[in-house]
Amino acid sequence: MRQGSPSTKILINNYITKTKKYYVYAAMQYCAHAKKRLYMNDELSDIQNFLEGLPDKYSIMIEGIDMQTQKEYLNHSGTFGRGELTEKETLALGNILFNQNEAIEKKKRALVLLAHLGTIEAFRLIEKYNNDPDKELKQWTLLSLQECKMFLESSLLDESSGFITTGLGGLSDRLRYYFFVLPATGQPFTKKQMDIVKDEFQLVCKHLNSILETINFSDTCIGFTILVPLDVALGVLIETGINKCNEIGYFVFEHYYATNQNIPDESEIDDIIKIIRD
């Protein structure tokens, strides 16, 4: 996305000015040709740099990667550039991966080194290891596999490419989010109100080219997981759904929680609700 494009403006409005309490957002962007690794949280300057830095071709990782793993991988990956190794040296890195006695930290470095080779041989080695990785390296391996694929595609196609990864992942050109809405009063939603919320958000998602994956009803809130295109503002989607519900009668609280990092458990949701209602 180029600076000043409509989609860029929509996204910034979503994450900064349009969002009510309580929003947690973070993503990482990897770009091959520019040799950039960008981390974005909910700071305006981070978001602006992130959106302006998107390459011409990018993909969204299907799998969710926790933010601590992303940050650590980012630090490792950013310490050196592309490299070249002989076939023997490449295989030696592969042997490190398949040696059960090797230290995890050594395997981490081997995976990053293989990823930066960006060759078919390196990709196949990571791919093979990914079939049965060490438990501690499952997400690390997915990142290295995606980064190696990025470098390989960039070399073959001779164009800028990259990928975006978040805590909840995505599908095709959409990022996955979790959010919940609250009843306007302290009383639980009625069955009729739950049906209205479900119907209205399904219609809004369809209108905005988004996919409503799951709905979870509880006494305290209604939770959703959705897939939203990058050029659609999450805040617009959620607030449109809330407003549509409240056209029938004010029963959905205007403030909400949304994130793409993780799905909170019941105790975390209770804590978040207290913050939202204060």
C-alpha positions in Angstrom: 0.0 0.0 0.0 1.3 3.4 -0.9 1.3 6.4 1.4 -2.0 8.2 1.2 -3.9 5.4 -0.5 -7.5 5.0 0.7 -6.8 1.6 2.3 -3.9 3.1 4.3 -6.1 5.8 5.7 -8.9 3.4 6.6 -6.5 1.1 8.5 -5.0 4.0 10.4 -8.5 5.3 11.3 -9.4 1.8 12.5 -6.4 1.2 14.7 -6.1 4.6 16.2 -8.9 7.1 16.0 -12.0 4.9 15.4 -11.4 2.3 18.0 -13.1 2.4 21.3 -11.7 0.7 24.4 -10.1 -1.8 24.3 -7.9 -2.8 21.4 -4.7 -4.8 21.2 -3.0 -5.1 17.8 0.4 -6.3 16.7 1.9 -7.6 13.5 5.2 -8.3 11.8 6.2 -7.7 8.2 9.1 -9.3 6.4 10.2 -7.9 3.1 12.9 -9.7 1.0 14.3 -7.0 -1.4 14.3 -4.2 1.1 15.8 -6.5 3.7 13.3 -5.1 6.2 11.7 -6.6 9.3 9.0 -4.3 10.7 7.2 -4.8 13.9 3.9 -3.0 14.4 1.9 -2.4 17.6 -0.9 0.1 18.2 1.3 3.2 17.9 0.4 5.5 15.0 4.0 5.9 13.8 4.5 2.1 13.8 1.3 1.6 11.8 2.2 4.3 9.3 5.7 2.8 8.7 4.2 -0.7 8.5 1.6 0.2 5.8 4.0 2.2 3.8 6.5 -0.6 3.8 4.3 -3.3 2.4 6.0 -4.8 -0.7 4.2 -5.2 -4.1 3.6 -8.9 -3.4 2.9 -10.2 0.1 1.2 -13.1 1.8 -0.4 -13.6 5.2 0.7 -16.6 7.2 -2.2 -19.0 7.9 -0.8 -20.1 11.3 -0.8 -17.8 14.3 2.6 -17.1 15.8 2.8 -15.7 19.3 4.4 -12.3 19.6 7.3 -13.3 21.8 8.4 -15.8 19.1 8.0 -13.3 16.4 10.1 -10.7 18.2 12.9 -13.2 18.9 12.9 -14.4 15.4 12.9 -10.8 14.2 16.0 -10.1 16.2 17.8 -13.2 14.9 16.8 -12.7 11.3 17.8 -9.0 11.3 21.4 -9.7 12.5 22.6 -10.8 9.0 21.7 -10.6 5.4 21.5 -13.1 2.6 24.3 -15.6 2.2 25.6 -18.4 0.0 26.8 -21.9 1.1 28.0 -24.9 -0.7 25.8 -28.0 -0.9 27.9 -29.6 1.8 27.6 -26.7 4.1 23.8 -26.6 3.5 23.5 -30.2 4.3 25.5 -29.7 7.5 22.9 -27.2 8.7 20.2 -29.8 7.9 22.1 -32.4 10.0 21.9 -30.0 13.0 18.2 -29.9 12.7 17.8 -33.7 12.6 20.2 -34.4 15.4 18.2 -34.9 18.6 21.2 -34.1 20.7 21.8 -30.6 19.4 20.8 -27.7 21.5 17.6 -25.8 20.7 19.5 -22.5 20.3 21.8 -24.0 17.7 18.8 -25.3 15.8 17.2 -21.9 15.9 20.3 -20.4 14.3 20.5 -23.2 11.7 16.9 -22.5 10.7 17.5 -18.8 10.2 20.6 -19.4 8.2 18.8 -21.9 6.0 15.9 -19.4 5.6 18.3 -16.7 4.4 19.8 -18.9 1.8 16.6 -18.8 -0.1 17.4 -21.9 -2.2 15.3 -24.9 -3.1 17.7 -27.2 -1.1 17.3 -25.0 2.0 13.6 -24.9 1.6 13.3 -28.6 1.3 15.4 -29.2 4.4 13.2 -26.8 6.5 10.1 -28.3 5.0 11.3 -31.8 6.0 12.1 -30.7 9.5 8.7 -29.0 9.8 7.0 -32.4 9.4 8.3 -33.4 12.8 10.0 -30.4 14.5 11.1 -30.1 18.1 8.1 -29.0 20.1 9.8 -25.8 21.2 10.6 -24.9 17.6 7.2 -25.5 15.9 6.4 -21.8 15.4 10.1 -20.9 14.8 10.2 -23.4 12.0 7.0 -22.1 10.4 8.6 -18.6 10.3 11.8 -19.8 8.8 9.9 -21.8 6.2 7.9 -18.8 5.2 11.0 -16.6 5.2 12.9 -19.0 3.0 9.9 -19.2 0.6 9.9 -15.4 0.5 13.5 -15.2 -0.5 13.2 -18.0 -3.0 10.1 -16.4 -4.7 11.8 -13.0 -4.7 14.9 -14.4 -6.5 12.9 -16.4 -9.0 10.4 -13.7 -9.8 12.8 -10.7 -9.4 10.2 -8.6 -7.6 9.7 -7.3 -4.1 7.9 -9.9 -1.9 7.1 -10.4 1.7 4.8 -11.8 4.3 2.7 -10.7 7.3 2.4 -12.7 10.5 0.2 -12.1 13.6 -0.7 -14.0 16.7 -4.0 -15.3 15.2 -2.8 -15.8 11.6 -5.0 -15.3 8.6 -6.2 -16.8 5.3 -5.5 -15.7 1.8 -5.7 -11.8 1.9 -7.5 -11.6 5.2 -6.2 -11.3 8.8 -7.9 -13.2 11.6 -9.3 -11.2 14.6 -11.1 -12.0 17.8 -13.5 -9.5 19.4 -16.3 -9.4 21.8 -19.3 -7.2 22.4 -21.1 -6.6 25.7 -24.7 -6.0 26.7 -25.5 -2.4 27.3 -26.6 -3.2 30.9 -25.2 -5.6 33.4 -27.9 -8.1 32.4 -27.1 -11.0 30.0 -28.3 -10.8 26.4 -31.7 -12.4 25.8 -32.1 -15.2 23.3 -33.8 -12.7 20.9 -30.9 -10.2 21.3 -28.3 -12.9 20.6 -30.1 -13.8 17.4 -30.2 -10.2 16.3 -26.4 -9.8 17.0 -25.6 -12.9 15.1 -27.8 -11.9 12.1 -26.5 -8.3 11.9 -22.8 -9.2 12.1 -23.2 -11.9 9.5 -24.8 -9.3 7.2 -22.0 -6.7 7.9 -19.3 -9.3 7.3 -20.8 -10.3 4.0 -21.1 -6.7 2.9 -17.4 -6.0 3.8 -16.0 -9.1 2.2 -15.2 -10.6 5.5 -15.8 -14.1 6.9 -17.4 -14.7 10.3 -15.8 -18.0 11.4 -17.2 -18.5 14.9 -19.6 -17.0 17.4 -19.5 -17.8 21.1 -22.4 -16.8 23.4 -21.9 -16.4 27.2 -23.6 -14.7 30.1 -21.2 -11.8 29.9 -20.4 -11.2 26.2 -20.6 -12.5 22.7 -17.3 -13.4 21.1 -16.4 -13.6 17.5 -13.5 -14.8 15.3 -13.5 -13.2 11.9 -11.3 -12.9 8.8 -11.0 -9.3 7.5 -9.2 -8.1 4.3 -6.4 -5.7 4.8 -8.3 -2.9 3.1 -11.2 -3.1 5.5 -11.1 -1.3 8.8 -11.9 -3.7 11.6 -13.3 -0.8 13.7 -15.7 0.1 10.9 -16.9 -3.5 10.7 -17.5 -3.9 14.5 -19.1 -0.5 15.0 -21.4 -0.9 12.0 -22.5 -4.2 13.5 -23.1 -2.6 16.9 -25.0 0.3 15.4 -27.2 -2.0 13.3 -28.1 -3.9 16.4 -28.9 -0.8 18.3 -31.2 0.5 15.6 -33.7 -2.0 17.0 -33.2 -0.8 20.5 -30.1 0.1 22.5 -28.9 -3.2 23.9 -25.2 -3.5 22.7 -22.6 -1.5 24.6 -20.6 0.9 22.3 -17.2 -0.1 23.6 -15.7 -3.5 22.7 -12.5 -5.5 22.8 -10.6 -6.7 19.7 -7.2 -8.3 19.0 -5.2 -10.3 16.6 -2.7 -11.6 19.1 -4.6 -14.3 20.9 -8.0 -15.5 22.1 -8.3 -14.6 25.8 -9.5 -17.2 28.3 -12.4 -16.7 30.6 -10.5 -15.0 33.5 -8.8 -12.7 31.0 -12.1 -11.8 29.5 -13.5 -10.9 33.0 -10.5 -8.6 33.6 -11.0 -6.9 30.2 -14.7 -6.4 30.7 -13.9 -4.5 34.0 -11.6 -2.2 32.1 -14.1 -1.6 29.3 -17.0 -0.8 31.7 -14.9 1.6 33.9 
